[in-house]
Amino acid sequence: MLNRLLHFFTIFFFWAVAAQSVVSIDSVRLKDADDLQIDDYGNLYLYKNKDFSLTKYDSLGKQMGKLMLTLPFKIQSVQNPLNIPLFSENAQELRFYDQNLNLIQTITFRQKFGFVRMAYAEDLQVVWLLDESTKLLIQYNFRQDLVINSFPLNFDFDGILDIMVFENRLYLLKQDSFDVFDFKSKLLYRIQVENAKRIRRENQSILIIGRDAIQQVRDKQLKKIFAALNSRIVDKNSSTYFAVGANKLYLYRIQKEQEQQ
């Protein structure tokens, strides 16, 4: 137990002192940001709930584009910066934006489905929908306007923060738990979580992005791979962790051996 504690504090000390740089973004902009993500080119995406704006900056802090939305939207992922999906429960729409934050495509669910609580864009053709009115998980090919599959669900949709579908499993992130279901609505396992914000998949790995930590799902448990105390936003791309604290954005080089331990 002592060795594990020493190992943890050694890693944490490394994270605490190994910040490679501070990105020069106006502290006022960071203070107002409710979400922040980074792509593999080092571009930053700031989302603000107060005015529903999404702003893109390059790695030097230069503004590259800005969206002023009229309703709240959730950024699914910026891992493909050429095609960024945003979903709005209020608008019942899924939108795709390009690298300059120009609108590529809008998919409206209001006419075809009941009330879509969550949407997960699997790729550039298929989206998975949680339809609250029919209690269905729907696999929908929006290119062909075709429902491929639908699966009945027997659980409550309240408190769901994020969803993902991968290898015939439905992953749900809630306020206090990470739940994994099969397509027969059977709960395969549940992990308790705190301060979680969203799910991300990197190849075969499932990550839980929290307020001040990033955890990896391993053997039905969570393994912390990054933590930054006193931060309110953390995230990562393939080479860097980053954390927002004291209205500054800190970047930390990923040590691959740390993630594998």
C-alpha positions as CSV (number, residue, x, y, z in Angstrom):
1,M,0.0,0.0,0.0
2,L,2.8,2.4,0.9
3,N,4.6,1.7,-2.4
4,R,1.4,2.5,-4.3
5,L,1.0,5.8,-2.4
6,L,4.6,6.7,-3.1
7,H,4.1,5.8,-6.7
8,F,1.0,8.0,-7.0
9,F,2.7,11.0,-5.3
10,T,5.8,10.6,-7.5
11,I,3.6,10.7,-10.6
12,F,1.5,13.6,-9.3
13,F,4.7,15.5,-8.5
14,F,5.9,14.9,-12.0
15,W,2.6,16.2,-13.4
16,A,2.7,19.2,-11.1
17,V,6.2,20.4,-12.1
18,A,6.5,19.2,-15.7
19,A,4.2,21.8,-17.4
20,Q,5.9,22.5,-20.7
21,S,4.2,25.8,-21.4
22,V,1.3,28.1,-20.7
23,V,-0.9,29.0,-23.7
24,S,-1.3,32.7,-24.1
25,I,-5.1,32.9,-24.1
26,D,-6.8,35.9,-22.4
27,S,-7.6,34.9,-18.8
28,V,-11.0,36.5,-19.1
29,R,-11.9,34.1,-21.9
30,L,-10.7,31.1,-19.9
31,K,-12.6,32.3,-16.9
32,D,-15.9,32.3,-18.8
33,A,-15.3,29.0,-20.5
34,D,-17.5,26.0,-19.5
35,D,-15.8,23.5,-21.8
36,L,-12.5,23.3,-23.5
37,Q,-11.1,20.6,-25.9
38,I,-8.0,20.3,-28.0
39,D,-7.3,18.5,-31.2
40,D,-4.2,16.7,-32.3
41,Y,-2.9,19.8,-34.1
42,G,-2.9,21.7,-30.8
43,N,-6.0,23.8,-31.7
44,L,-8.2,24.8,-28.8
45,Y,-11.9,25.0,-28.7
46,L,-13.6,27.1,-26.0
47,Y,-17.4,26.8,-25.3
48,K,-19.3,29.2,-23.1
49,N,-22.8,28.5,-21.8
50,K,-23.6,32.1,-21.1
51,D,-23.7,33.1,-24.8
52,F,-23.6,29.6,-26.4
53,S,-20.4,30.5,-28.2
54,L,-17.7,28.2,-29.6
55,T,-14.3,29.8,-30.3
56,K,-11.3,28.1,-31.9
57,Y,-7.7,29.1,-31.2
58,D,-4.4,27.8,-32.6
59,S,-1.6,26.6,-30.4
60,L,-0.3,30.2,-30.0
61,G,-3.6,31.6,-28.8
62,K,-4.6,33.2,-32.1
63,Q,-8.4,33.1,-32.8
64,M,-9.1,30.9,-35.8
65,G,-12.9,31.0,-35.9
66,K,-16.0,31.6,-33.8
67,L,-19.6,30.3,-33.7
68,M,-22.5,32.3,-32.0
69,L,-25.2,29.7,-31.4
70,T,-28.8,30.6,-30.4
71,L,-29.3,27.4,-28.3
72,P,-27.0,25.3,-26.1
73,F,-25.0,22.7,-28.0
74,K,-22.7,19.9,-26.7
75,I,-19.4,19.4,-28.5
76,Q,-19.0,15.6,-29.0
77,S,-15.4,15.6,-30.0
78,V,-12.8,17.6,-31.9
79,Q,-10.6,14.5,-32.6
80,N,-11.5,15.0,-36.3
81,P,-11.1,18.7,-36.7
82,L,-12.3,18.6,-40.3
83,N,-15.7,17.4,-39.1
84,I,-16.8,18.4,-35.6
85,P,-20.2,17.2,-34.4
86,L,-22.4,19.3,-32.0
87,F,-25.7,18.1,-30.6
88,S,-28.5,20.2,-29.2
89,E,-31.3,18.6,-27.1
90,N,-33.2,21.9,-27.3
91,A,-33.0,22.2,-31.1
92,Q,-33.2,18.5,-31.6
93,E,-30.3,18.8,-34.1
94,L,-26.9,17.4,-34.8
95,R,-24.6,19.7,-36.7
96,F,-21.2,19.1,-38.3
97,Y,-18.7,22.0,-38.6
98,D,-15.4,22.1,-40.6
99,Q,-12.0,23.3,-39.4
100,N,-13.0,26.9,-39.8
101,L,-16.2,26.4,-37.8
102,N,-18.3,26.7,-41.0
103,L,-21.5,24.6,-41.0
104,I,-21.2,21.5,-43.2
105,Q,-24.5,19.7,-42.4
106,T,-27.5,19.8,-40.1
107,I,-29.5,16.7,-39.2
108,T,-32.9,17.5,-37.7
109,F,-34.5,14.8,-35.6
110,R,-37.8,16.5,-34.7
111,Q,-39.8,15.3,-37.7
112,K,-38.6,11.7,-37.8
113,F,-38.2,10.8,-34.1
114,G,-39.8,11.5,-30.7
115,F,-37.6,13.4,-28.3
116,V,-33.9,12.6,-28.7
117,R,-32.2,13.0,-25.4
118,M,-28.6,12.2,-26.6
119,A,-26.9,11.7,-29.9
120,Y,-23.5,10.0,-30.6
121,A,-22.0,10.4,-34.1
122,E,-20.2,7.1,-34.7
123,D,-18.8,8.3,-38.0
124,L,-19.7,10.4,-41.0
125,Q,-22.7,8.2,-41.8
126,V,-24.2,6.7,-38.6
127,V,-25.5,8.3,-35.4
128,W,-26.8,6.6,-32.3
129,L,-29.8,8.2,-30.6
130,L,-31.4,7.9,-27.2
131,D,-35.1,8.5,-27.9
132,E,-36.7,9.3,-24.6
133,S,-40.3,9.2,-25.8
134,T,-40.0,5.7,-27.2
135,K,-37.3,4.4,-24.8
136,L,-35.2,3.2,-27.8
137,L,-31.6,3.2,-28.7
138,I,-31.7,3.9,-32.4
139,Q,-28.9,3.4,-35.0
140,Y,-29.6,5.9,-37.8
141,N,-27.8,6.3,-41.1
142,F,-28.4,10.0,-41.8
143,R,-26.7,9.9,-45.2
144,Q,-29.4,7.5,-46.4
145,D,-32.1,8.7,-44.0
146,L,-32.5,5.1,-42.8
147,V,-33.0,3.5,-39.4
148,I,-30.7,0.5,-39.3
149,N,-31.6,-0.9,-35.9
150,S,-33.5,0.0,-32.8
151,F,-33.2,-1.5,-29.3
152,P,-35.7,-1.1,-26.4
153,L,-34.2,0.3,-23.2
154,N,-35.7,-0.3,-19.7
155,F,-33.8,2.3,-17.7
156,D,-34.4,5.9,-16.7
157,F,-32.8,8.6,-18.9
158,D,-32.5,11.2,-16.1
159,G,-29.1,12.4,-15.2
160,I,-27.4,11.2,-18.4
161,L,-24.4,13.4,-19.2
162,D,-22.9,11.6,-22.2
163,I,-23.2,8.4,-24.2
164,M,-21.1,6.3,-26.5
165,V,-21.6,3.1,-28.5
166,F,-18.7,0.8,-29.1
167,E,-18.4,-2.9,-29.9
168,N,-22.1,-3.6,-29.3
169,R,-22.2,-1.9,-26.0
170,L,-23.9,1.2,-24.8
171,Y,-21.8,3.4,-22.5
172,L,-23.7,5.9,-20.3
173,L,-22.1,8.6,-18.1
174,K,-24.3,9.8,-15.3
175,Q,-23.9,12.2,-12.4
176,D,-22.5,9.6,-10.1
177,S,-21.9,6.5,-12.3
178,F,-20.5,5.1,-15.5
179,D,-22.8,2.3,-16.8
180,V,-22.2,-0.2,-19.5
181,F,-25.2,-2.0,-21.1
182,D,-25.6,-4.6,-23.8
183,F,-28.1,-4.1,-26.6
184,K,-30.7,-6.1,-24.6
185,S,-30.6,-3.4,-21.9
186,K,-28.8,-5.6,-19.5
187,L,-26.4,-3.8,-17.1
188,L,-23.0,-5.4,-17.6
189,Y,-21.2,-3.3,-15.0
190,R,-21.3,0.0,-13.1
191,I,-18.5,2.1,-11.8
192,Q,-19.0,5.0,-9.4
193,V,-17.7,8.3,-10.6
194,E,-17.3,11.9,-9.3
195,N,-17.1,15.2,-11.2
196,A,-17.3,13.4,-14.6
197,K,-18.1,15.4,-17.7
198,R,-17.8,13.2,-20.8
199,I,-16.7,9.9,-22.3
200,R,-14.0,9.6,-25.0
201,R,-12.6,6.7,-26.9
202,E,-9.0,6.5,-28.1
203,N,-8.6,3.4,-30.2
204,Q,-9.6,0.6,-27.8
205,S,-9.4,2.7,-24.6
206,I,-12.4,4.3,-23.0
207,L,-11.6,7.5,-21.0
208,I,-13.7,9.4,-18.5
209,I,-12.9,13.1,-18.6
210,G,-13.6,14.8,-15.3
211,R,-13.3,18.2,-13.9
212,D,-9.7,17.8,-12.6
213,A,-8.7,14.3,-13.7
214,I,-8.7,11.8,-16.6
215,Q,-9.4,8.2,-15.9
216,Q,-9.2,5.1,-18.1
217,V,-11.6,2.2,-17.9
218,R,-9.6,-1.0,-17.2
219,D,-11.0,-4.4,-16.2
220,K,-14.3,-2.8,-15.1
221,Q,-12.4,-0.3,-12.9
222,L,-11.1,3.2,-13.3
223,K,-7.4,4.0,-13.5
224,K,-6.3,7.6,-13.1
225,I,-3.9,8.6,-15.8
226,F,-3.8,12.3,-15.2
227,A,-4.8,14.7,-12.3
228,A,-4.4,18.4,-11.8
229,L,-5.6,19.6,-8.4
230,N,-7.3,23.0,-8.2
231,S,-8.2,22.7,-11.9
232,R,-11.7,23.1,-13.3
233,I,-11.2,21.7,-16.8
234,V,-8.8,19.0,-18.0
235,D,-8.5,17.2,-21.3
236,K,-6.0,15.6,-23.6
237,N,-5.0,14.9,-27.2
238,S,-2.6,12.2,-28.4
239,S,0.5,14.0,-27.1
240,T,-0.5,16.4,-24.4
241,Y,-2.6,16.7,-21.2
242,F,-3.9,20.2,-20.4
243,A,-5.6,21.8,-17.5
244,V,-7.2,25.1,-16.8
245,G,-6.4,26.5,-13.3
246,A,-6.2,30.1,-12.0
247,N,-7.5,31.2,-15.4
248,K,-4.4,29.9,-17.2
249,L,-4.0,27.0,-19.5
250,Y,-1.2,24.6,-18.7
251,L,0.1,22.0,-21.1
252,Y,1.9,18.8,-20.0
253,R,3.7,16.4,-22.3
254,I,2.3,12.9,-22.1
255,Q,4.8,10.3,-20.9
256,K,3.5,7.1,-22.6
257,E,4.9,4.9,-19.9
258,Q,2.7,6.8,-17.3
259,E,-0.5,5.9,-19.2
260,Q,0.5,2.2,-19.4
261,Q,1.1,1.8,-15.7
